[in-house]
Amino acid sequence: MLERFWDILFPPKCVFCRRVLTEGEAEICTPCRGRILLPDIKPRTAKGAFYDEAISSLWYEDEVREALHRFKFSGRQNYARPLARIMAHTAAEKLAQKPDIITWVPTNRLNMRRRGYNHAELLAQELAGFMKTPCLDTLKKNRRTAPMFDLKPDQRRANVLGAFELSCRTEEIAGKHVLLTDDILTTGSTASECARILKMNGAGRVTVITAATPRK
């Protein structure tokens, strides 16, 4: 009864377009399911990157971009589950080998204090549940870095170089296939630096998975 009353006061809305969901819809409205859930995004590799492969579920544009901004900056922690559900579908479709461990790109202490959570960690935890795979805290950020959005690719690489270190025992990742989770993949500089630390400490393979990536 209380839940019904709550839904009347605050009706559930689509994660992406914010339209009030109709009966039979859950998390994502029918138009958004048809428009954005099945983009043709091929697995990506990058010359010089330390990760083996990167996969993304959605194009980072329009409603997806706005949803990820709400998730990351406006406290919408509940977005983690529907986004991770989409990512789990992508992983099932595009990963040739199931990972042994799921982990995430860490954030600095200031962001944790300001936001109260690490969005990448929330995605990893939900994804681990969908994929029935252990979730492990493997990395920590040892210094603040400049915001990446205004930096060129070579500046991005320099910005994150040496910014991460291992936070688990090496034997926990030795020879393992590690799935590294984040919200957006742009140039891949941050993901590559995280993968470098993981591989330097014995990880056998590092695959990156993100909710979204830009078309260009």
N, CA and C of each residue as an Amber inpcrd file, in Angstrom:
protein
   648
   0.8270000  -1.2050000   0.0000000   0.0000000   0.0000000   0.0000000
   0.8690000   1.2660000   0.0000000   1.8900000   1.2570000   0.8830000
   2.7940000   2.4040000   0.9790000   3.5620000   2.5990000  -0.3230000
   3.9980000   1.4780000  -0.9220000   4.7400000   1.5570000  -2.1800000
   3.8660000   2.1390000  -3.2850000   2.5980000   1.7470000  -3.3110000
   1.6550000   2.2610000  -4.3030000   1.4640000   3.7740000  -4.1250000
   1.3370000   4.2060000  -2.8780000   1.1770000   5.6310000  -2.5770000
   2.4200000   6.4090000  -3.0040000   3.5890000   5.8340000  -2.7550000
   4.8480000   6.4700000  -3.1350000   4.9400000   6.6220000  -4.6570000
   4.5010000   5.5980000  -5.3750000   4.5360000   5.6510000  -6.8460000
   3.5960000   6.7260000  -7.3940000   2.5100000   6.9810000  -6.6900000
   1.5900000   8.0310000  -7.1230000   2.2380000   9.3980000  -6.9370000
   2.9190000   9.5850000  -5.8010000   3.5900000  10.8500000  -5.5340000
   4.8030000  11.0590000  -6.4280000   5.5740000   9.9890000  -6.6110000
   6.8090000  10.0540000  -7.4010000   6.8030000   8.9200000  -8.4180000
   6.0490000   9.0550000  -9.4900000   5.9450000   7.9610000 -10.4700000
   7.2990000   7.6560000 -11.1090000   7.6190000   6.3740000 -11.2960000
   8.9060000   6.0060000 -11.9020000   9.0250000   6.5430000 -13.3210000
  10.2160000   7.0080000 -13.6500000  10.4670000   7.6010000 -14.9560000
  11.5570000   6.8490000 -15.6920000  11.5500000   6.9820000 -17.0020000
  12.5760000   6.3640000 -17.8500000  13.9440000   6.9420000 -17.4770000
  14.9220000   6.0780000 -17.3450000  16.2870000   6.4830000 -17.0080000
  16.8210000   7.4930000 -18.0170000  16.4600000   7.3480000 -19.2710000
  17.0430000   8.1720000 -20.3230000  16.2380000   9.4300000 -20.6330000
  14.9880000   9.3050000 -21.0290000  14.2280000  10.4750000 -21.4720000
  13.4020000  11.1140000 -20.3660000  13.2910000  10.4560000 -19.1930000
  12.5680000  10.9630000 -18.0300000  11.0550000  10.9660000 -18.2060000
  10.5510000  10.3040000 -19.2180000   9.1020000  10.1730000 -19.3720000
   8.5600000   9.2300000 -18.3040000   7.3900000   9.5370000 -17.7680000
   6.7710000   8.6590000 -16.7760000   6.4630000   7.3120000 -17.4220000
   6.8900000   6.2490000 -16.7750000   6.7090000   4.9100000 -17.3270000
   5.2480000   4.4730000 -17.2370000   4.8010000   3.7700000 -18.2460000
   3.4370000   3.2470000 -18.2500000   3.4500000   1.8320000 -17.6880000
   2.2840000   1.2960000 -17.4610000   2.1770000  -0.0630000 -16.9200000
   2.8430000  -1.0540000 -17.8800000   3.6570000  -1.9180000 -17.3260000
   4.3760000  -2.8960000 -18.1370000   5.7740000  -2.4670000 -18.5040000
   6.0980000  -1.1800000 -18.3160000   7.4550000  -0.6970000 -18.5780000
   8.2470000  -0.6760000 -17.2770000   9.5280000  -0.9930000 -17.3770000
  10.3970000  -0.9960000 -16.2000000  11.7290000  -0.3470000 -16.5570000
  12.0890000   0.6810000 -15.8150000  13.3830000   1.3580000 -15.9080000
  13.5600000   2.1850000 -17.1780000  13.2250000   1.6050000 -18.3410000
  13.4280000   2.2670000 -19.6270000  12.1340000   2.1900000 -20.4290000
  11.7120000   3.3120000 -20.9950000  10.4600000   3.3180000 -21.7510000
  10.6230000   2.6010000 -23.0880000   9.5010000   2.2230000 -23.6660000
   9.5190000   1.4740000 -24.9250000  10.1850000   2.2460000 -26.0700000
   9.8960000   3.5530000 -26.2580000  10.5780000   4.2850000 -27.3410000
  12.0980000   4.3030000 -27.1860000  12.6000000   4.4810000 -25.9520000
  14.0520000   4.5000000 -25.7440000  14.6540000   3.1230000 -25.9930000
  13.9330000   2.0800000 -25.6280000  14.4370000   0.7330000 -25.9010000
  14.6500000   0.5270000 -27.3900000  13.7280000   1.0250000 -28.1780000
  13.8450000   0.8560000 -29.6150000  14.8580000   1.7760000 -30.2600000
  15.1030000   2.9240000 -29.6310000  15.9440000   3.9450000 -30.2570000
  17.4290000   3.8390000 -29.8670000  17.7280000   3.5090000 -28.6170000
  19.1290000   3.6170000 -28.1650000  19.7480000   2.3420000 -27.6220000
  18.9620000   1.3080000 -27.3830000  19.5370000   0.1470000 -26.7070000
  20.3330000  -0.7860000 -27.5940000  20.1760000  -0.6870000 -28.8890000
  20.8670000  -1.6370000 -29.7510000  21.7560000  -0.9450000 -30.7840000
  22.6780000  -0.1020000 -30.3510000  23.5760000   0.5410000 -31.3090000
  24.6300000  -0.4480000 -31.8030000  25.1140000  -0.2150000 -33.0070000
  26.1220000  -1.1050000 -33.5860000  27.5140000  -0.5960000 -33.1940000
  27.9640000  -0.9640000 -32.0110000  29.2730000  -0.5460000 -31.5220000
  30.1820000  -1.7720000 -31.4750000  31.2310000  -1.7440000 -32.2610000
  32.1430000  -2.8830000 -32.3010000  33.1770000  -2.7750000 -31.1800000
  33.6690000  -3.9250000 -30.6850000  34.7610000  -3.8830000 -29.7040000
  35.9340000  -3.0770000 -30.2410000  36.6100000  -2.4000000 -29.3520000
  37.6320000  -1.4480000 -29.7560000  38.9890000  -1.7990000 -29.1590000
  40.0070000  -1.6530000 -29.9510000  41.3770000  -1.7430000 -29.4770000
  42.0620000  -0.4200000 -29.8010000  43.1180000  -0.1240000 -29.1130000
  43.8240000   1.1340000 -29.3410000  45.3250000   0.8740000 -29.3610000
  45.9930000   1.3770000 -30.3690000  47.4300000   1.1940000 -30.4870000
  48.1340000   1.8330000 -29.2880000  48.9540000   1.0450000 -28.6370000
  49.6940000   1.5570000 -27.4890000  48.9560000   1.4380000 -26.1740000
  47.6710000   1.0560000 -26.1980000  46.9130000   0.9130000 -24.9540000
  47.2850000  -0.3920000 -24.2660000  47.1600000  -0.4070000 -22.9550000
  47.5110000  -1.6050000 -22.1910000  46.3340000  -2.5470000 -22.0100000
  45.1160000  -2.0760000 -22.2620000  44.0000000  -3.0150000 -22.2250000
  43.9640000  -3.8040000 -23.5320000  43.3820000  -4.9890000 -23.4760000
  43.3310000  -5.8560000 -24.6550000  42.1750000  -5.5110000 -25.5790000
  41.0900000  -5.0690000 -24.9850000  39.8900000  -4.7750000 -25.7590000
  38.9790000  -3.9000000 -24.9220000  38.1690000  -3.0900000 -25.5820000
  37.1940000  -2.2550000 -24.8730000  35.8390000  -2.3920000 -25.5520000
  34.8010000  -2.5800000 -24.7550000  33.4490000  -2.6780000 -25.2920000
  32.5560000  -1.6560000 -24.5770000  31.6090000  -1.1090000 -25.3210000
  30.6670000  -0.1340000 -24.7780000  29.2660000  -0.4970000 -25.2370000
  28.2820000  -0.0790000 -24.4560000  26.9030000  -0.4620000 -24.7390000
  26.1230000   0.5640000 -25.5480000  26.3920000   1.8510000 -25.3290000
  25.5590000   2.9080000 -25.8940000  26.4120000   4.0250000 -26.4800000
  25.8420000   4.7760000 -27.4050000  26.5200000   5.9720000 -27.8930000
  26.3410000   7.0960000 -26.8730000  27.4190000   7.7790000 -26.5900000
  27.3990000   8.8670000 -25.6140000  26.8870000  10.1340000 -26.2890000
  25.5640000  10.2820000 -26.3150000  24.9260000  11.4260000 -26.9600000
  23.4920000  11.5610000 -26.4570000  22.9450000  12.7490000 -26.5890000
  21.5340000  13.0280000 -26.3150000  21.0870000  12.4840000 -24.9440000
  20.0450000  11.6470000 -24.9240000  19.4810000  11.1660000 -23.6660000
  20.4790000  10.3440000 -22.8520000  21.3520000   9.6160000 -23.5360000
  22.3410000   8.8020000 -22.8280000  23.3220000   9.7030000 -22.0770000
  23.8000000  10.7440000 -22.7560000  24.7190000  11.6830000 -22.1150000
  24.0700000  12.3370000 -20.8980000  22.8270000  12.7580000 -21.0440000
  22.1210000  13.4090000 -19.9340000  21.9050000  12.4400000 -18.7710000
  21.5770000  11.1910000 -19.0860000  21.3720000  10.1880000 -18.0360000
  22.6620000   9.9230000 -17.2700000  23.7790000   9.8300000 -17.9820000
  25.0590000   9.5830000 -17.3180000  25.4950000  10.7780000 -16.4860000
  25.1710000  11.9760000 -16.9050000  25.4630000  13.1600000 -16.0920000
  24.6500000  13.1350000 -14.7970000  23.3790000  12.7450000 -14.8910000
  22.5660000  12.6450000 -13.6710000  23.1090000  11.5550000 -12.7490000
  23.5090000  10.4520000 -13.3210000  24.0590000   9.3410000 -12.5510000
  25.3530000   9.7400000 -11.8410000  26.2060000  10.4590000 -12.5500000
  27.5390000  10.7790000 -12.0400000  27.5480000  11.9990000 -11.1210000
  26.7490000  13.0060000 -11.4430000  26.8590000  14.2800000 -10.7340000
  25.6340000  14.6760000  -9.8990000  24.5090000  14.0050000 -10.0930000
  23.2770000  14.4380000  -9.4200000  22.6970000  13.3880000  -8.4810000
  23.5220000  12.4720000  -8.0440000  23.1020000  11.5380000  -7.0020000
  22.1680000  10.4390000  -7.4250000  22.0200000  10.1920000  -8.7330000
  21.0910000   9.1550000  -9.1950000  21.7660000   7.7710000  -9.1310000
  22.0420000   7.3330000  -7.9050000  22.7110000   6.0460000  -7.7340000
  21.8610000   4.8830000  -8.2420000  20.5430000   5.0690000  -8.2520000
  19.6450000   4.0150000  -8.7260000  19.8010000   3.7380000 -10.2170000
  20.4960000   4.6080000 -10.9420000  20.7300000   4.3580000 -12.3660000
  21.7270000   3.2210000 -12.5870000  22.4950000   2.8990000 -11.5780000
  23.5410000   1.8900000 -11.7460000  22.9610000   0.5480000 -12.2050000
  21.8420000   0.1700000 -11.6340000  21.2880000  -1.1480000 -11.9640000
  20.8170000  -1.2480000 -13.4200000  19.9640000  -0.3380000 -13.9130000
  19.5680000  -0.4600000 -15.3220000  20.7320000  -0.3150000 -16.2880000
  21.6840000   0.5580000 -15.9810000  22.8570000   0.6850000 -16.8560000
  23.6790000  -0.5850000 -16.8540000  23.8830000  -1.1680000 -15.6810000
  24.6570000  -2.4070000 -15.5900000  23.9420000  -3.5630000 -16.2800000
  22.6030000  -3.5390000 -16.2400000  21.8450000  -4.5860000 -16.9330000
  22.1140000  -4.5310000 -18.4420000  22.1550000  -3.3150000 -18.9810000
  22.4730000  -3.1380000 -20.3980000  23.9040000  -3.5940000 -20.6800000
  24.8320000  -3.2330000 -19.8060000  26.2300000  -3.6170000 -19.9780000
  26.4090000  -5.1300000 -19.9010000  25.6530000  -5.7870000 -19.0420000
  25.7270000  -7.2440000 -18.9350000  25.2920000  -7.9070000 -20.2380000
  24.2620000  -7.3310000 -20.8710000  23.8230000  -7.8500000 -22.1660000
  24.9350000  -7.6790000 -23.2070000  25.5940000  -6.5220000 -23.1920000
  26.7040000  -6.2750000 -24.1120000  27.8360000  -7.2720000 -23.8740000
  28.1620000  -7.5090000 -22.6130000  29.2240000  -8.4570000 -22.2830000
  28.8910000  -9.8620000 -22.7810000  27.6390000 -10.2710000 -22.5990000
  27.2250000 -11.6010000 -23.0540000  27.3150000 -11.7260000 -24.5720000
  27.0410000 -10.6150000 -25.2720000  27.0600000 -10.6350000 -26.7350000
  28.4760000 -10.5340000 -27.3090000  29.3650000  -9.7890000 -26.6550000
  30.6280000  -9.4190000 -27.2920000  31.8940000  -9.9880000 -26.6590000
  31.7980000 -10.4970000 -25.4360000  32.9950000 -11.0640000 -24.8150000
  33.1580000 -12.5200000 -25.2270000  34.3030000 -12.8460000 -25.7840000
  34.5710000 -14.2280000 -26.1770000  34.8730000 -15.0880000 -24.9600000
  35.3770000 -14.4660000 -23.9090000  35.7850000 -15.1900000 -22.7080000
  35.2070000 -14.4890000 -21.4820000  34.5710000 -15.2410000 -20.6100000
  34.0140000 -14.6560000 -19.3940000  35.1410000 -14.2250000 -18.4630000
  35.0390000 -13.0500000 -17.8520000  36.1020000 -12.5900000 -16.9500000
  36.1220000 -13.3870000 -15.6490000  37.2770000 -13.3860000 -15.0120000
  37.4140000 -14.0150000 -13.6960000  37.0470000 -13.0420000 -12.5780000
  37.2810000 -11.7530000 -12.8390000  37.0910000 -10.7090000 -11.8360000
  36.5140000  -9.4710000 -12.5140000  35.6330000  -8.7770000 -11.8080000
  35.1700000  -7.4630000 -12.2620000  35.6770000  -6.4180000 -11.2710000
  36.2430000  -5.3460000 -11.7920000  36.7310000  -4.2580000 -10.9560000
  36.3310000  -2.9250000 -11.5870000  36.8250000  -1.8240000 -11.0520000
  36.3790000  -0.5160000 -11.5340000  37.5100000   0.5070000 -11.5050000
  37.3170000   1.5720000 -12.2670000  38.2430000   2.7060000 -12.2520000
  38.0020000   3.4840000 -10.9610000  39.0290000   3.6630000 -10.1310000
  38.8200000   4.3700000  -8.8550000  38.7250000   5.8780000  -9.0510000
  38.1830000   6.5540000  -8.0550000  38.1310000   8.0100000  -8.0520000
  38.9180000   8.5290000  -6.8570000  39.1340000   9.8270000  -6.8060000
  39.9130000  10.3680000  -5.6920000  39.0140000  10.6390000  -4.4800000
  39.6570000  10.9030000  -3.3400000  38.9120000  11.0740000  -2.0860000
  37.9920000  12.2920000  -2.1100000  38.4260000  13.3520000  -2.7850000
  37.5900000  14.5570000  -2.8530000  36.2730000  14.2640000  -3.5460000
  36.3310000  13.5510000  -4.6810000  35.1020000  13.1980000  -5.3960000
  34.2120000  12.2890000  -4.5510000  34.8240000  11.3580000  -3.8250000
  34.0490000  10.4620000  -2.9760000  33.3330000  11.2450000  -1.8820000
  34.0310000  12.2130000  -1.2880000  33.4050000  13.0200000  -0.2370000
  32.2940000  13.9070000  -0.8150000  32.5300000  14.4520000  -1.9870000
  31.5770000  15.3870000  -2.5930000  30.3310000  14.6560000  -3.1000000
  30.5200000  13.5310000  -3.7650000  29.3890000  12.8120000  -4.3610000
  28.8140000  11.7520000  -3.4280000  29.6790000  11.1900000  -2.5760000
  29.2310000  10.1420000  -1.6670000  29.3260000   8.7460000  -2.2460000
  29.7560000   8.6210000  -3.4800000  29.8760000   7.3100000  -4.1190000
  30.7720000   7.4160000  -5.3470000  31.2730000   6.2650000  -5.7880000
  32.0000000   6.1700000  -7.0480000  31.0800000   5.4790000  -8.0480000
  30.6650000   6.1860000  -9.0710000  29.7260000   5.6450000 -10.0540000
  30.2560000   4.3760000 -10.7210000  31.5680000   4.3370000 -10.9960000
  32.1570000   3.1620000 -11.6410000  32.0750000   1.9380000 -10.7280000
  32.2570000   2.1580000  -9.4330000  32.1480000   1.0570000  -8.4690000
  30.7220000   0.5210000  -8.4090000  29.7410000   1.4190000  -8.4140000
  28.3440000   0.9810000  -8.4090000  28.0330000   0.1380000  -9.6460000
  28.5190000   0.5720000 -10.8020000  28.3130000  -0.2050000 -12.0350000
  28.9530000  -1.5840000 -11.9200000  30.1730000  -1.6260000 -11.3900000
  30.8900000  -2.9050000 -11.2570000  30.1430000  -3.8530000 -10.3320000
  29.6480000  -3.3520000  -9.2150000  28.9350000  -4.2030000  -8.2650000
  27.6550000  -4.7710000  -8.8660000  26.9100000  -3.9300000  -9.5580000
  25.6830000  -4.4160000 -10.1970000  25.9960000  -5.3790000 -11.3320000
  27.0130000  -5.0520000 -12.1150000  27.4110000  -5.9150000 -13.2260000
  27.8520000  -7.2810000 -12.7280000  28.5810000  -7.3070000 -11.6250000
  29.0350000  -8.5720000 -11.0490000  27.8510000  -9.4520000 -10.6740000
  26.7870000  -8.8250000 -10.1660000  25.5950000  -9.5950000  -9.8310000
  24.9310000 -10.1950000 -11.0590000  24.8030000  -9.4140000 -12.1140000
  24.1900000  -9.9100000 -13.3500000  25.0300000 -11.0000000 -14.0060000
  26.3620000 -10.8490000 -13.9440000  27.2500000 -11.7830000 -14.6250000
  27.6980000 -12.9460000 -13.7380000  27.2730000 -12.9360000 -12.4640000
  27.6600000 -13.9870000 -11.5140000  29.1870000 -14.1340000 -11.4670000
  29.8550000 -12.9980000 -11.3170000  31.3130000 -12.9370000 -11.3240000
  31.7850000 -12.1540000 -10.1050000  32.8720000 -12.5810000  -9.4370000
  33.3490000 -11.8460000  -8.2590000  33.7340000 -10.4090000  -8.5850000
  33.4040000  -9.5050000  -7.6630000  33.7620000  -8.0960000  -7.7870000
  34.8700000  -7.8070000  -6.7780000  35.9620000  -7.2240000  -7.2430000
  37.1340000  -7.0270000  -6.3920000  37.6620000  -5.6050000  -6.5170000
  37.9470000  -4.9930000  -5.3860000  38.5810000  -3.6810000  -5.3420000
  40.0690000  -3.8720000  -5.6140000  40.5330000  -3.4860000  -6.8010000
  41.9190000  -3.7790000  -7.1890000  42.8160000  -2.5540000  -7.2600000
  42.2310000  -1.3630000  -7.4060000  43.0310000  -0.1610000  -7.6670000
  42.6260000   0.9810000  -6.7440000  43.5460000   1.8750000  -6.4930000
  43.2230000   3.1270000  -5.8050000  43.9390000   4.2680000  -6.5080000
  43.3620000   5.4380000  -6.3940000  43.9460000   6.6260000  -6.9960000
  44.8060000   7.3190000  -5.9510000  46.0560000   7.5940000  -6.3170000
  46.9850000   8.1210000  -5.3170000  47.2050000   9.6270000  -5.4020000
  46.5620000  10.2620000  -6.3720000  46.6640000  11.7220000  -6.4720000
  45.5150000  12.2630000  -7.3030000  45.2290000  13.5400000  -7.1420000
  44.1980000  14.1700000  -7.9550000  44.7330000  14.4110000  -9.3640000
  43.8320000  14.3460000 -10.3190000  44.1830000  14.6470000 -11.7120000
  43.2840000  15.7640000 -12.2170000  43.7340000  16.4290000 -13.2560000
  42.9380000  17.5110000 -13.8420000  41.7270000  16.9320000 -14.5710000
  40.6230000  17.6840000 -14.6820000  39.4880000  17.2290000 -15.4960000
  39.9460000  16.9200000 -16.9230000  39.4060000  15.8500000 -17.4840000
  39.9020000  15.3590000 -18.7720000  39.2440000  16.0060000 -19.9790000
  38.0540000  16.6040000 -19.8170000  37.2620000  16.9700000 -21.0010000
  37.9080000  18.0370000 -21.8780000  38.8000000  18.8600000 -21.3240000
  39.4370000  19.9080000 -22.1370000  40.8360000  19.5250000 -22.6220000
  41.2690000  18.3220000 -22.3140000  42.6390000  17.9230000 -22.6270000
  42.7270000  17.1620000 -23.9390000  43.8350000  17.3530000 -24.6430000
  44.1150000  16.5940000 -25.8560000  44.5920000  15.1890000 -25.4660000
  44.5740000  14.2260000 -26.4250000  44.9430000  12.8490000 -26.0850000
  46.2890000  12.7020000 -25.3830000  47.3370000  13.3950000 -25.8640000
  48.6330000  13.2530000 -25.2150000  48.6270000  13.8720000 -23.8130000
  47.8350000  14.9300000 -23.6230000  47.7070000  15.5380000 -22.3000000
  46.9300000  14.6220000 -21.3510000  45.9500000  13.9210000 -21.8870000
  45.1860000  12.9660000 -21.0690000  46.0970000  11.8490000 -20.5570000
  46.9430000  11.3250000 -21.4350000  47.8550000  10.2510000 -21.0150000
  48.7970000  10.7380000 -19.9240000  49.3420000  11.9410000 -20.1050000
  50.2570000  12.4970000 -19.1060000  49.5260000  12.7700000 -17.7910000
  48.2820000  13.1750000 -17.8850000  47.4920000  13.5320000 -16.7060000
  47.2930000  12.3570000 -15.7620000  47.1160000  11.1470000 -16.3210000
  46.8240000   9.9760000 -15.4840000  48.0320000   9.0850000 -15.2370000
  49.1580000   9.3900000 -15.8610000  50.3490000   8.5500000 -15.6950000
  50.7750000   8.5250000 -14.2310000  50.8370000   7.3370000 -13.6710000
  51.2470000   7.1850000 -12.2820000  50.2000000   7.5660000 -11.2630000
  48.9500000   7.7930000 -11.7060000  47.9110000   8.2410000 -10.7810000
  47.2130000   7.0950000 -10.0540000  47.5080000   5.8350000 -10.4420000
  46.8480000   4.6890000  -9.8330000  47.8790000   3.7040000  -9.2840000
  47.4530000   2.9370000  -8.2890000  48.2890000   1.8660000  -7.7610000
  47.4140000   0.7140000  -7.3090000  48.0380000  -0.4510000  -7.1700000
  47.2920000  -1.6530000  -6.8000000  46.8210000  -1.5580000  -5.3510000
  45.5990000  -2.0040000  -5.0930000  45.0680000  -1.9850000  -3.7310000
  44.7150000  -3.3780000  -3.2250000  45.0200000  -4.4060000  -4.0150000
  44.7590000  -5.7840000  -3.6010000  46.0700000  -6.5690000  -3.6290000
  46.0300000  -7.8000000  -3.2140000  47.2220000  -8.6530000  -3.2750000
  47.4480000  -9.1020000  -4.7200000  48.6820000  -9.1790000  -5.1460000
  48.9820000  -9.5630000  -6.5270000  48.4390000 -10.9480000  -6.8700000
  48.4380000 -11.8510000  -5.8860000  47.9500000 -13.2020000  -6.1690000
  46.4510000 -13.2310000  -6.4770000  45.7390000 -12.1820000  -6.1080000
  44.3060000 -12.1320000  -6.3840000  44.0070000 -11.8580000  -7.8550000
  44.9620000 -11.2990000  -8.5810000  44.7310000 -11.0050000 -10.0020000
  45.7010000 -11.7600000 -10.9170000  46.6340000 -12.4860000 -10.3480000
  47.6730000 -13.1580000 -11.1460000  47.0620000 -14.0970000 -12.1900000
  47.3570000 -13.8380000 -13.4590000  46.8860000 -14.6750000 -14.5550000
  45.4030000 -14.5570000 -14.8510000  44.7010000 -13.6560000 -14.1670000
  43.2460000 -13.5660000 -14.3020000  42.8350000 -12.6510000 -15.4610000
  41.6440000 -12.9220000 -15.9770000  41.0000000 -12.0220000 -16.9420000
  40.1890000 -11.0200000 -16.1410000  40.5980000  -9.7620000 -16.1650000
  39.9720000  -8.7130000 -15.3750000  39.1000000  -7.8390000 -16.2700000
  37.8540000  -7.6390000 -15.8570000  36.9410000  -6.7520000 -16.5730000
  36.8920000  -5.4300000 -15.8070000  37.3900000  -4.3760000 -16.4250000
  37.5000000  -3.0590000 -15.8020000  36.3090000  -2.1900000 -16.2150000
  35.5920000  -1.6620000 -15.2350000  34.3340000  -0.9570000 -15.4850000
  34.4620000   0.5500000 -15.2970000  33.8170000   1.3090000 -16.2030000
  33.7060000   2.7550000 -16.0490000  32.4350000   3.2000000 -16.7680000
  32.1180000   4.4960000 -16.6690000  30.8900000   4.9760000 -17.3050000
  31.0780000   5.3090000 -18.7750000  32.1820000   5.9990000 -19.1240000
  32.3890000   6.4690000 -20.4980000  33.8150000   6.1500000 -20.9580000
  33.9510000   5.7150000 -22.1800000  35.2610000   5.5210000 -22.7990000
  35.4240000   6.5700000 -23.8930000  36.4050000   7.4610000 -23.7310000
  36.6740000   8.4600000 -24.7700000  37.9910000   8.0910000 -25.4480000
  39.0990000   8.6790000 -25.0350000  40.3760000   8.3080000 -25.6500000
  40.9200000   6.9930000 -25.0930000  40.4370000   6.5830000 -23.9150000
  40.9250000   5.3510000 -23.3030000  42.1570000   5.5320000 -22.4430000
  42.5790000   6.7700000 -22.2120000  43.8050000   7.0180000 -21.4510000
  43.7140000   6.5030000 -20.0160000  42.6130000   6.8040000 -19.3500000
  42.4430000   6.3610000 -17.9620000  42.3660000   4.8460000 -17.8860000
  41.5730000   4.2490000 -18.7610000  41.4440000   2.7940000 -18.7790000
  42.7840000   2.1280000 -19.0600000  43.5600000   2.7020000 -19.9730000
  44.8610000   2.1370000 -20.3170000  45.8250000   2.1930000 -19.1350000
  45.8190000   3.3030000 -18.4100000  46.7120000   3.4230000 -17.2610000
  46.3110000   2.4390000 -16.1540000  45.0170000   2.2700000 -15.9390000
  44.5590000   1.2640000 -14.9730000  44.9740000  -0.1380000 -15.4130000
  44.8090000  -0.4210000 -16.6990000  45.2010000  -1.7270000 -17.2260000
  46.6970000  -1.9520000 -17.0850000  47.4840000  -0.9000000 -17.2660000
  48.9440000  -1.0220000 -17.1180000  49.3210000  -1.4740000 -15.7070000
  48.6920000  -0.8740000 -14.7190000  48.9810000  -1.2490000 -13.3350000
  48.5510000  -2.6910000 -13.0660000  47.3850000  -3.0760000 -13.5600000
  46.9070000  -4.4390000 -13.3630000  47.8290000  -5.4610000 -14.0150000
  48.2440000  -5.1910000 -15.2460000  49.1190000  -6.1340000 -15.9480000
  50.5200000  -6.1530000 -15.3500000  50.9960000  -5.0050000 -14.9060000
  52.3120000  -4.9350000 -14.2890000  52.3640000  -5.7820000 -13.0100000
  51.1800000  -5.9960000 -12.4240000  51.0830000  -6.7840000 -11.1940000
  50.5310000  -8.1830000 -11.4280000  50.5390000  -8.6240000 -12.7020000
  50.2670000 -10.0290000 -12.9710000  48.9660000 -10.3810000 -13.6520000
  48.0630000  -9.4210000 -13.8770000  46.8120000  -9.7510000 -14.5750000
  47.1130000 -10.3020000 -15.9620000  46.3890000 -11.3450000 -16.3600000
  46.6530000 -11.9650000 -17.6480000  46.0140000 -11.2330000 -18.8140000
  44.8250000 -10.7240000 -18.6070000  44.0870000 -10.0180000 -19.6580000
  43.2140000  -8.9520000 -19.0030000  43.1300000  -7.8000000 -19.6370000
  42.2620000  -6.7290000 -19.1250000  41.3310000  -6.2710000 -20.2390000
  40.0490000  -6.4300000 -20.0020000  39.0330000  -5.9380000 -20.9180000
  38.3150000  -4.7760000 -20.2360000  38.0420000  -3.7390000 -20.9830000
  37.3400000  -2.5670000 -20.4550000  35.8880000  -2.6270000 -20.9200000
  34.9700000  -2.3360000 -20.0160000  33.5680000  -2.2220000 -20.3920000
  33.0140000  -0.9130000 -19.8330000  32.3340000  -0.1550000 -20.6850000
  31.7290000   1.1040000 -20.2510000  30.2740000   1.1610000 -20.7000000
  29.5210000   2.0230000 -20.0500000  28.1340000   2.1980000 -20.4380000
  28.0270000   2.8510000 -21.8070000  28.9440000   3.7770000 -22.1040000
  28.8170000   4.5380000 -23.3510000  30.1750000   4.9640000 -23.8960000
  30.1600000   5.3470000 -25.1690000  31.3590000   5.8890000 -25.8270000
  30.8970000   6.8540000 -26.9200000  31.6470000   7.9240000 -27.2030000
  31.2760000   8.8320000 -28.2870000  31.4120000   8.1330000 -29.6480000
  30.6540000   8.6110000 -30.6310000  30.7770000   8.0380000 -31.9750000
  32.1290000   8.3420000 -32.5840000  32.7140000   9.4980000 -32.2390000
  34.0050000   9.8860000 -32.8050000  34.9840000  10.1390000 -31.6920000
